[in-house]
Amino acid sequence: MITAIVLIETDVDRIPEAAERIAEIEGVSEVYSVAGDVDLVALVRVREHEHLADVIADTVSKVPGVRQTKTFIAFRTYSRHDLESAFSLGLDS
């Protein structure tokens, strides 16, 4: 599974509508409204790299209100459990 984190700038008055439309797109697992330099963050999960273009360039970027996207491809996933294991000293309490 390939995961991409997509930062999305939208027209301010269209944030809720854009978020709802993006959340309905196949391949988009989550959409967050955020504070900061961008308006939305979407997590995209697809089986093949070629599908990223279908989801992001061909669909997300064409949602009404979306002005710009910036995509980051995830190399590796770390969860809280993984990080605790990685930094554990192996000492019994």
N, C-alpha and C positions, 0 to 999 in steps of 0.2 A: 504494500500500500504506500502510495506517495502522498505526503502531506505538504500543503502549501499554506502559508500565512499571508493573507492579502490585506494590505492597508488600503482603505477606500476613502477618498474625499468625495463629499456629495454637496449638492446645494443644501444650505442649512434648512430651508423650509421643506425639504423632501426627505430628511433623514429617516423618519419612521416608515414611510412608504417604500423607500429604497431598501431598507433593512428587511422588510417583510418580503419583498419581491426576490431579493438575493437569497433569503433563507429557503425559498421554495425551489431553487435551482438544484437539479440533480448533481450531486458531487459536493455540494456545500453542506457541511455538517453542523456548523454553528456560525452565528453572526452576533457580534457584540457592538453595542453603542458605547463609545469610549470618549474620555476627555483627552485633550492633547492636540497634536498636529493633524490628526486624521479624525474622521467622524465615525467610521465603522471598521471593525476587524473581522474578517471571515476566515474560517478554517475550511480548506478544500481538501478532500481526500478522494483520490482516484487510483485506478490500478496501473495506468500507464502514463508516461510523461506526455504523450501526444494528447491525452484527454485534458491536460491542464489548459491548453489553448482553447479547447472547446468550451470549457467552463468559464475561464477567466476572460480571455480576449474576446471570445465570440458571444458570451452571454452576460457575465457580471458587468463588464465595462459598457454594455449597451442598455443597462437598466436606466430608465428615466431618472435623472437627478444625479447620476454618477458622473463626476468630473474627471477623476484620475484614480488609477490603481497602482500599487507598488507591491510586487510579489516576492516573497522569500520562500525558498524551497528548504524543507527540513531534512537534515541529514540523519539525525538520530533523535530518538525520543527519550527524555529523562522524566521520570515521575518522582514524586516525593519518596516513594518506596525505593526506587533505584538510587537516588541520591543518598538516602540514609544508609543503604548497603555499601555504597562506594566509599563513604567517609567513616564507616564504622571501624573502630580499632579492634574489634573482636574481643573486647574485655567483658567478662561477666560482671553484672552489677551486684 
